[in-house]
Amino acid sequence: MGGSFFNRILVPSSSADPCSRACRVALLICCCLSVLVESSLGSKTRHFKWEVEYMYWSPDCVEGVVLGINGQFPGPTIRARAGDIVNVELKNKLTTEGVVIHWHGIRQQGTPWADGTASISQCVINPGETFVYRFKVERAGTYFYHGHYGMQRSAGLYGSLIVDVAKGEKEPFHYDGEFDILLSDWWHESVHEQELGLSSKPFRWIGEPQTLLMNGRGQYNCSLAAHYSNSSSSQCMFRGNEQCAPQILRVIPNKIYRLRVTSSTSLASLNLQISNHKMVLVEADGNYLQPFAVDDMDIYSGESYSVLFTTDQNPSNNYWVSVSVRGRKPNTTQALTMLNYHNTTSASKPPPSPPPVAPLWNNYTHSKLFTKKVLALMGNPNPPPTTHHRRIILLNTQNYIDGYTKWAINNISLVLPATPYLGSIKYNLNNAFDHKTPPANFPSNYDVMKQAQNPNSTYGSGVYMLSFNTTVDIILQNANALAVNTSEIHPWHLHGHDFWVLGYGEGKFSNENDEKSFNLKNPPYRNTAVVFPFGWTALRFVANNPGVWAFHCHIEPHLHMGMGVVFAEGVRRLGKIPNEVLTCGLTGKMFLNNKND
Amino acid sequence: MGGSFFNRILVPSSSADPCSRACRVALLICCCLSVLVESSLGSKTRHFKWEVEYMYWSPDCVEGVVLGINGQFPGPTIRARAGDIVNVELKNKLTTEGVVIHWHGIRQQGTPWADGTASISQCVINPGETFVYRFKVERAGTYFYHGHYGMQRSAGLYGSLIVDVAKGEKEPFHYDGEFDILLSDWWHESVHEQELGLSSKPFRWIGEPQTLLMNGRGQYNCSLAAHYSNSSSSQCMFRGNEQCAPQILRVIPNKIYRLRVTSSTSLASLNLQISNHKMVLVEADGNYLQPFAVDDMDIYSGESYSVLFTTDQNPSNNYWVSVSVRGRKPNTTQALTMLNYHNTTSASKPPPSPPPVAPLWNNYTHSKLFTKKVLALMGNPNPPPTTHHRRIILLNTQNYIDGYTKWAINNISLVLPATPYLGSIKYNLNNAFDHKTPPANFPSNYDVMKQAQNPNSTYGSGVYMLSFNTTVDIILQNANALAVNTSEIHPWHLHGHDFWVLGYGEGKFSNENDEKSFNLKNPPYRNTAVVFPFGWTALRFVANNPGVWAFHCHIEPHLHMGMGVVFAEGVRRLGKIPNEVLTCGLTGKMFLNNKND
């Protein structure tokens, strides 16, 4: 090869002492941003000082605008140990937009106001203002953080959050090195225009992403594998310092590596492969899995996994790491980078064969097979064996409301109020949101296989009030969308809890029959679960975390179009909610009127 | 002609009973939005209910995104009588951006919190929230309103505000009909990107506007006069219902019409002509002028004028109404519409000759000649004849600060704080802004004719504290910008007051000599005054309006780059400031901490 075509190296961290190594790297990068304060108990407070602003950036070799943190895209990685306190002082440097950050997968026990959900857990941070997120990371695992206001996540406001096991603790598996890959999708149209199109009549869909990104890097107008294809795309040539140059995974032979994979995609469901290398899944959303090996793995928006792979292949070759779209007719080229046995092979040598071909986008059998292999490792907390205390069935439909295209749950399309629920529920502000409880089921004669006909769909801001400490079963029921023979993938994410995924099924959920199939032995425990087209997914969780929690489709445009619900539990048990999270809307007015405090 | 090429008609309102006619029309348009409540004194409260949101729109026949009000662009016209109360209930329907509206030219005596300036008079209205602007329009005149947060004015957030004389009062001139024309300029790049470019290193200038708009209508990819030019632009063909179809001024012969012209441009200084028709200027910024006749008139951003013209030309022809760029090398086609003698000539007949040619863009002699003709009508309030009580000299320079391109006043580039000054001054919040008084002069050896060399420029948020009821003289001193032999036009606008324009001069202002040339007899009384390249402009006003008031260059990117100062006077005299304008920043925190109220 003339010039090297990818030579940006991602250096693994060693697992022998995962934190000391990883944290040293993290500290080198953001030396003056992260300060460690060790407590007498061994847990630390990790201080970060962040500024959010728009920046010109070329995530896919085409210049656009991203929402960055401290001049970085994606934002800086947070690395901590289980039991640590994370303290992020977040300054909004945007000119006219508010901002919040959600810590995806962190349960915020005792700190529901730090969940970073606009209109739910806090008022947004206004331009020029600073807010301190302070919360405990109680459990080791692979997490991420992202904007949760408007579609700011789609604009690039995200980053990794990795929690290592507490000092003296061990993971239930061995590995020699680690890579973190945060996956996302990228559009050339600005997020402001995307939001407008989705809210317009006639509706304008955002379309498929222009590019898939790995750690914020992708290639739109060139390909790393152009020499193999008969396409017109040209071969990418990188010096290595380009914002879109791929990060190469640099390994040495006969070692075990842990790959932490997280998906912050706005829309795309993804499939990941490393050519010639088996992957063994060991963690999902911060919970250990019964290890299982695959050639390719699916990952939906909001999910995270740890996979182990062994560098047992011919070390004089390089190997493709490839990410492709699933569940939507792909219009986006696969994302590529390379596994490089760096002491034997040059990083500029292209792999000997073309990138792996992904499973067919609509091969749902393949996807379901994978998803059903995801099971908890023995010893994980088990679901309460008793009968559930409450069952809520949530029908997911696409709807027209006044001619606007929306998503609705049991015929209600979520519109978030100006006052955060956490405050309006705590202080009994009756006008802050719809006080009628949203329906917990849908008409029994609804045909989930036929085109949506929901003339009575409405907007709503109601809340499912959950009795504290009860067990709640959720059935997510998919259905045909507005177009004929169409039903989409929806990965649902629950804030403030993990849930057990009791099962997946086809067609309409049946109380009598389907409940029998629930896996109560080793269901995966996680915060995000996919609902397959025309199918249902059954979840169980314990409402034991005082606060108000979003539960929503993690596809950003779907949430923007109303695809979510809100749960509240034990809000009265909360001590004082920090006033500064409630300075807006009716709670703000309440403070002004001095009726409380 | 085949199809009619412009047939959208602007119907004049009659002056015989200007309000009854005009208001009936206004009411017809926004019937359910505007409600009149008559008081026992004859003055009325005029109620408006507005929602601000982004909309797809084609202001210049190219689709883009505008900030609209109630689905209209420009926003609805407010029409009231002197002495009325205007009550606008403004709902922010944006997803992530705050919003405010400034009522340009309305002095807000007794209601400084209704001035609609983010960070100065109020906290922004957050998404989903509603704020009520309520203020008195004490004086007849031609005004407008616009966004005053980030660059939301450039995004299209503006509209007309016309105040007729009180019942029983008469204007000092006669007219038979009226047209209102709000001028603006339009870019195809989104305002979010414009803001980012201006704040980036390296600096990215917004460039010249793609199109000039009259009442929000212009033509980018076609011309109304293509058949006269040898350009490649095609002839515009309109059905008439296009968003970019020009509004034709429909007149009948031998009448006098009042044309109210307002400029809300982001950047462009403009020149307006009506071919073959003399224009007589009679009002500027709500104050009557000594009438004078011109063939063409200049108008700078932030200014408004009323001109009279008589329909005394051949009624079997149509005539061009034309608007062109001044003071910057024009890269933007002139805006065109037509004067149509409608009972004798078809509106689709093109004028017999090409559109008028504007004065050369850099013919400043022509501009100064026009500007110096603008003098107050006898009987207008005169400036206090005594010596000024305080003189503040404001040097306008272009600067680099940490490599960022900025504008600065006496070496300080304005950065607005998160807490509105109105609250932080009233409640003595010392950390809310810079408490050092900004300089009232610049070094005497500064050479205004040479390239700016200001290595010590800084950001600042200081305030000029004015003693209540004192007379203040302001000298706006222009200078060479960063490029050699370059000095730009800056139209400065003062909130909360009108000022007398005492004079204009060349080069550096000299206390000894130039003061003698001040016009104390009939200086124009207005709220916006231009500073010519390499020149100075002298203003006088009385600091008799308790509040905090912006004084800034009305060129939107210049203000965004720091070209403004802040005055405060008599804040302690204010009674209670409505709490809801102070719910953000340190005043918000103060309310939370319950130390006041």
Interface residues (C-beta under 8 A of the other chain):
Chain A: Y54 M55 Y56 V65 T95 T96 E97 G98 V99 S119 C123 V124 N126 P127 G128 E129 Y149 G150 M151 Q152 S190 H192 E193 E195 L196 S199 S200 L416 P417 A418 H560 N579 E580 T583 C584 G585 G588 K589 F591 L592 N593 N594 D597
Chain B: Y54 M55 Y56 V65 T95 T96 E97 G98 V99 S119 C123 V124 N126 P127 G128 E129 Y149 G150 M151 Q152 S190 H192 E193 E195 L196 S199 S200 L416 P417 A418 H560 N579 E580 T583 C584 G585 G588 K589 F591 L592 N593 N594 D597
